[in-house]
């Protein structure tokens, strides 16, 4: 039997490193006598995202053949919502494959096991909702105190007083992303072209599709901000 390993790290879960997840999944494969055929790493994507937005997860599932095993380190790596988890399980089952979790969670069709998974999916969805609610409350408080809240949009930088200015280096990437998207290219193709150009993200690493999508939507929001339009046009951000 063959195994496909899938790991996921969202932007707010950096403590769950891909290496740690891969180590746990490989250990599970070895215990079960499975040969690892491929490893899929999804970064910067929420487990609450719809499956059509989970390109790497879909690649992992489509790598599965009859009798294969999809190994995850823990349940919430697959999804952080009931509907997303059920959809992923259904696709894996349609491939004639099964899911195994390195933390020992039972993924069988036993009614008790199914019930336990649904409870865990519900709690994961609940915890994510609580986290988002706390974050929104904290951002509102910052704004009430007159402080800047949130991430500085790509292509901009903030001074000590929180005022935004154009970041010339990031503006090059932003202009390229906006131009290519307007020409009809997919975010994945834009990502490939940006990386081929040698541009890097703020961590000094190549871009992934999700970050390109965020850069594009952030660029649209900047354009919609009336108090910044004159600055953008004057300094040639777009």
N, C-alpha and C positions, 0 to 999 in steps of 0.2 A: 504493500500500500504506500501511496505517496502523500506528502503533506505540503500544503501551501500556507505560509505564515503571513499574517496580516497584523500590522501594528499601526497605531494612530496616536498622534500628539497634537492637541489643539494649542492655540496661542496662550491659553491660561493654564496649561497643564504641563509645563516644561519639566516638572519634577519626574514625570513619567517618561523617561528618556527612551528613544527607540532601541538603544543598545540593551537596556535592562529588559525591555519587553522581548526582544529577539532572543536573549539568553534564556528567559523563562520558557519561551515557545520551543526553542531547540531542545531544551532539557525534557520537555513533554514529549516531543517527537522521538527522542532517544529512548525514553521509558516505554513508549508504545511500539518501538521497533519500526518507526516510519522514516522514510527517506524524504528529506526536505528538497522539493523541486524548485521552489521560488519563494522569495521574500518580498513583500510589498509594504512600503513605508509611506504613510499619509501624514503630512505635516500641515499645521495651520488650518485644520478643518474640524468643525464641531461635529460631535456625534449626533447632534439633533438635526443636522442637515439632511435633506431628502436624498434618496439614493442616486438620483440623476446628477446630484452635485458632488457625489463621492466617487470620483473617477478611479482612484486607486483601489478602493474597495471593490468596485465593479470589475476592475482588471483581475483582482485576486479571485473573485468568484468565477469569472470566466476561464481562469486557469485550471479550475477544478474539473476532473473527469469522474467517471463512474467509480465509486468506491474510495475516492480521495477524501482527505480530511483538511478542513480549514481550521488552523490553530490560531487562537487569540490568547493574549495573556490574561485578560479578565473580561467579563461580560460587557462592561460599558465601553470597551474599545470598539466593539461591534456597532453599538448605537447607544444613544442616551435618550431614548424615547420608545414607547411601546410600538407605535405603528412602524417606525423605521426598523426596529429589531425584528418584528414579524415579517416585514418585507424581505429583509436580508436572509432570514431563516428559510423563507419560501424559495428564494432564488437558489440557495445552496442545495436544498432538497431536490429542486427540479434538475440540478446537475447530477443527481445521483450520489451526492456527497453528504458529509456530516460535519458538524462543528465540534471542536474540542477546546476547552478552556484550561489554560495552565494552572489556574487557581482551583481546579477540581470541580467546578460547577457541572452538574449533570445536564447535558444537552440532548438527552434521549426523549422519546415520545411518551414516556411514562407520565400519567396525569399529574402526579406530585411534582415531577421535574418541570413540567410545563408551567404549573402554577407558581413554582419558586422563581422561574425565569421572568414571568410576567410581573411578579412582585418586585423583583430587582430592577426591571425595566422602568416600572412606575416610580420607584424611589430615585433612580438616576435622573428621570425626567423632572421630578420634584426638586431635587437638589440643584439641578441646572437652573430651574426657574427661580429658586431662592437666591442663587448667586447673581443672576441678572437683576433681580429686584434690589439687592443690596448695592450693586454697582450703580444702578440708576439713581438710587437715593444719595449715594456718596457724590456723584457728579452734580446732582441738583444742589447739594450743600456747598460744593465748591463754587458753583456759579453764583449762589446767593452771597457768598463771601467775596465776590468779585475776582475770583481766581479762574485761570484757564482750566477747562476740564476736557479730558479726552486726548487722543493721540494727535499729534501735529500732522496735518494732511501731507501726503507725499508731494514733494515739490516746494514745500514751505519749510520755514524754520521759525522758532519762537525765541524772542530775546528775553532778558531777565524780567521784563514787565509783562510778558505774555503776549506781546504784539507779534503778529505774523509778518514775515518777509519772505521773498522768493529765495529758494535755495538753488543756485545756478546749476549745480551738478545734478541734483534730482530732477530739475526741470527738463533736462535732456531726455531722461527716461520717460517722464510724464508726456512730453510732446510726442515721443515715438509711439507710446501706448495709445494715446488718443487718436493719432493719425492712422495707425494700423487698424484700430477697432472701427473707426469711421469708414475705412475702406472695405470692411466686411470680414476681416479675418477673425477666426475663433481665438479665445483667450489662450488656448494651448499653443497655437501657432505663433501668437504674439509673444508668449513666454519664450518659445524657442528662439525667435529672432532677437529678442532683448538679450538673452544669454549669449547668443552668437556674437552680439555686438560687444560683449564684455562688461555690460553693466551689472552691478551687484546691489543686493538689498542693504538695509541699514546694518545688518550683522556681518556684512562683507562676504555674503554667500550668493550663489546663483538664485534666481527667482523661481518660484513655483506658480502654477496656474492660478491658484486662489489669491496669491498676493498681487498678481497682475490684475485680477478682477477688482480687488480692493483699490488699487491705484486708479483704475478707470472710474469706478463709482465715486471715489474721493475727488477726482478731477471734476466730475460733473457737479458735485456739491460746492466745490470752490467757485465754479462758474456761476452757480445760482446765488452765491453770497454777494449781494449788491454792494456791500461796503468794501469788497475786495476786488471788484471787477476792474476799477481804474488802475489799481496796483498791478494786477495781472497783465492788463493790456500794455501798461507803460513799461514794465520790465520784461515783457515777452515770454511769460510763463507758458502760454499756449499760442 
